[in-house]
Amino acid sequence: MTIQSFAAALPQSNAEYCARFGVRQQDQEIIQDLSTEPENLMSFRNDGGIFNGGVCWWHSRFQRNIFYLSLFRPDLEKPKSIQELQLIIHQIRLGSSVVIIPGYANLAEFTTENQKLIQNELNDWQLYDGVVLGGWIDGLKGHSSVAVSEMQKMMSELFDYVSVKKKIAYEKLQIKGITSHAWLVVGIKKMPSGFDIGFIDSNKPQMSQVYSYKIDDQSFFTKSYGNFVPYLEFKREEQRVLDAGKVFCGIKSSFTSDSNAQADYELDLKEAAL
């Protein structure tokens, strides 16, 4: 079973990039269609992190930033130094502007060749969020099961976010105890018994998968994670990277101030820890 969509390549020109802001439905779905091609996805799985516990949150957010803000230019020369590559990778993490990635045709190629540098950035990102911005690791909590009515409300919000507003959703997966994971929702389809949800899991990042939610479910369940509840989070971050793309294409005249962007960033983190 698959979520139906059209194959698309990550943009290699300004015109290709800005096409996503067109008025046609297929234009607005470009950002989600990118997820159907393995060449647009991270080539390596969730790894590393504090106590080797993984960096699933940051792996997923890095992938989403690529969907929203990357411009691959294989016609240009590759960066000549590690410092140049590190700067590009850090700019992807920041998500404050469109990032030109010279010398590479797609993300699979870029991440295969620069896995170690990207992993180091993801490790640093996790450390920054967890230590510099306030110890969310100690405070992480949530429910691995909720009332049927609450789950239905959450799924309705997810459907509006992904299917109606055409966004890529970041969801924290709250497993029993303080354990959590994350995935990106790239498509959702109404079914007679619930929703089929298309997602990218950083533990299997080179393919999109489908989870079937039933309207009477109190939790999601997989063999790998057991019972868990998916929480839609980092919505401010999504809006920020979307706005950065609009600025690049001349659709939005100004960007959020650094102070406002930092405040929104910290609010996203605070909500993720609740």
C-alpha positions in Angstrom: 0.0 0.0 0.0 1.4 3.4 -0.9 0.3 7.1 -0.7 -0.2 8.1 -4.3 2.0 10.9 -5.5 4.2 12.0 -8.4 8.0 11.5 -8.5 10.0 14.7 -8.2 13.6 15.6 -8.0 15.2 18.1 -5.7 15.5 21.4 -7.6 18.6 22.3 -9.5 17.6 25.9 -10.6 15.8 28.9 -9.1 12.8 28.3 -11.4 12.5 24.6 -10.3 12.7 25.6 -6.7 10.1 28.4 -6.8 7.6 26.2 -8.8 6.4 24.9 -5.4 4.7 28.2 -4.7 2.6 28.1 -7.8 -1.2 28.1 -7.7 -1.9 24.7 -9.1 -2.4 21.7 -6.7 0.5 19.8 -8.3 2.7 22.8 -7.6 1.7 22.9 -3.9 2.3 19.1 -3.6 5.9 19.3 -4.9 7.4 19.5 -1.4 5.7 16.2 -0.4 6.3 14.5 -3.7 10.0 14.8 -3.1 9.8 12.0 -0.5 8.9 9.4 -3.1 12.4 9.3 -4.6 15.2 7.6 -2.7 17.7 10.0 -4.3 16.0 12.8 -2.3 16.5 11.0 1.0 19.2 10.7 3.6 21.5 7.8 2.7 22.4 6.8 6.3 20.2 5.9 9.2 19.8 7.4 12.7 23.0 6.9 14.7 25.4 8.5 17.1 24.2 11.1 19.6 24.5 11.3 23.4 25.4 7.9 24.8 25.0 6.5 21.3 21.2 6.9 21.7 20.7 8.2 18.2 19.8 11.6 16.8 16.4 10.8 15.3 14.9 14.2 16.1 17.7 16.0 14.3 18.1 13.5 11.5 14.4 14.1 10.7 14.6 17.9 11.0 17.7 18.0 8.7 15.8 15.9 6.1 12.8 18.3 6.3 15.2 21.3 5.9 16.6 19.7 2.8 13.1 19.3 1.3 12.2 22.9 2.0 15.5 24.8 1.4 18.0 22.9 -0.8 19.1 23.8 -4.3 21.5 21.2 -5.8 23.9 22.4 -8.5 25.8 19.5 -10.0 27.0 21.9 -12.7 29.2 23.7 -10.2 32.5 22.6 -8.7 32.3 20.7 -5.4 33.6 22.4 -2.3 37.3 22.3 -2.2 37.7 22.0 1.6 36.2 20.4 4.6 35.5 23.9 6.0 33.3 24.7 3.0 31.4 21.5 3.4 30.9 22.1 7.1 29.5 25.6 6.4 27.0 24.2 3.9 25.9 21.5 6.3 25.6 24.0 9.1 23.5 26.3 6.9 21.1 23.3 6.2 20.8 22.8 10.0 20.0 26.5 10.6 17.2 26.5 8.1 17.3 30.3 7.7 17.8 30.5 3.9 17.9 28.5 0.7 21.2 26.5 0.6 23.0 25.9 -2.7 24.8 22.6 -2.7 27.4 22.7 -5.5 28.8 19.6 -7.2 26.1 17.2 -6.1 23.0 16.1 -8.0 20.9 15.0 -5.0 20.8 14.3 -1.3 21.6 10.6 -1.5 24.9 11.4 -3.2 25.7 14.3 -0.8 25.0 12.4 2.4 26.8 9.3 1.2 30.0 11.2 0.5 29.8 13.4 3.6 28.2 11.1 6.2 30.8 11.7 8.9 30.6 15.5 8.6 26.8 15.4 8.7 26.7 13.0 11.6 29.0 15.4 13.5 26.6 18.3 12.8 23.6 16.2 14.0 25.5 15.3 17.2 26.3 19.0 17.8 22.7 20.0 17.1 21.4 17.5 19.7 23.9 18.7 22.2 23.0 22.4 21.6 19.3 21.7 22.0 19.7 19.4 25.0 22.4 21.2 27.0 22.6 24.8 25.8 18.8 25.3 25.6 17.7 23.6 28.7 17.9 19.9 29.4 14.9 18.6 27.6 16.3 15.1 28.0 15.6 15.1 31.7 12.1 16.6 31.3 10.9 14.5 28.3 7.6 13.0 29.0 4.3 12.1 27.4 1.7 9.4 26.9 2.1 6.1 25.0 -1.7 5.8 24.9 -4.5 8.4 25.0 -8.3 8.5 24.8 -9.9 7.6 21.5 -11.4 11.0 21.2 -8.1 12.7 21.8 -6.4 10.5 19.2 -9.1 11.3 16.7 -8.6 15.0 17.3 -4.8 14.6 16.8 -5.3 12.8 13.5 -7.8 15.4 12.2 -5.2 18.1 12.9 -2.5 16.0 11.1 -4.8 15.5 8.1 -5.4 19.3 7.9 -1.7 20.0 8.3 -0.5 17.5 5.7 -3.4 17.0 3.2 -5.0 20.4 3.2 -2.1 22.8 4.0 0.4 20.6 2.1 3.1 20.6 4.8 5.6 18.0 5.8 4.9 17.2 9.5 7.4 16.4 12.2 6.0 14.1 14.8 7.5 13.1 18.1 6.7 9.5 18.8 6.2 9.1 22.6 6.9 5.6 23.6 6.5 4.1 27.1 8.5 6.0 29.8 10.8 8.8 28.7 11.7 7.2 25.4 10.8 9.0 22.2 11.5 8.7 18.5 10.5 10.9 15.5 9.3 10.6 12.0 8.2 12.9 9.1 4.7 12.6 7.8 4.8 13.2 4.0 1.3 12.1 3.0 -2.1 11.2 4.5 -5.2 9.6 3.0 -8.6 9.2 4.4 -9.8 5.6 4.5 -13.2 4.1 5.5 -11.7 3.0 8.8 -9.3 5.8 9.5 -6.2 7.2 7.8 -3.2 5.8 5.8 -0.2 7.9 6.9 2.9 8.1 4.7 6.0 8.7 6.7 9.8 8.7 6.7 11.5 7.0 9.6 15.2 8.0 10.3 15.8 4.3 11.2 14.9 3.4 7.6 15.5 6.7 5.9 15.9 5.6 2.3 12.2 4.8 1.7 8.8 6.2 2.7 6.4 3.8 4.5 2.7 3.7 5.3 1.0 3.3 8.7 -2.7 2.6 8.9 -4.5 4.3 11.8 -8.0 3.1 12.8 -10.5 5.5 14.2 -10.9 3.5 17.5 -7.1 3.3 18.2 -5.8 4.8 21.5 -2.2 4.5 20.3 -0.1 3.5 17.3 1.8 0.2 17.4 4.7 -1.3 15.6 6.9 -4.3 16.4 9.9 -2.0 16.6 8.5 0.6 19.0 5.5 -1.0 20.7 2.7 1.4 21.6 3.2 5.1 21.1 1.4 8.4 20.5 2.6 10.7 17.6 2.6 14.3 18.6 2.7 17.0 15.9 5.5 19.4 16.9 8.1 21.9 15.6 5.4 23.7 13.7 7.1 27.0 14.2 10.2 25.6 12.6 8.3 24.4 9.6 6.8 27.9 9.2 10.3 29.5 9.5 11.8 27.3 6.8 8.8 27.8 4.5 9.0 31.6 4.9 12.8 31.4 4.1 11.8 29.8 0.8 9.2 32.5 0.1 11.8 35.2 0.7 14.2 33.6 -1.7 11.4 33.5 -4.4 10.3 37.1 -3.8 6.9 36.1 -2.4 7.6 37.3 1.1 9.5 40.6 1.5 11.0 40.2 4.9 12.0 37.4 7.3 11.5 36.9 11.0 14.0 38.8 13.2 16.8 36.8 14.8 15.3 37.4 18.3 11.8 36.3 17.2 13.2 33.2 15.4 15.2 32.2 18.6 12.1 32.7 20.8 10.1 30.5 18.4 12.9 27.9 18.4 12.9 27.7 22.1 9.1 27.4 22.3 9.2 24.4 19.9 11.8 22.8 22.1 9.8 23.5 25.3 6.7 22.0 23.8 8.6 18.9 22.6 9.6 18.3 26.2 6.1 18.3 27.6 
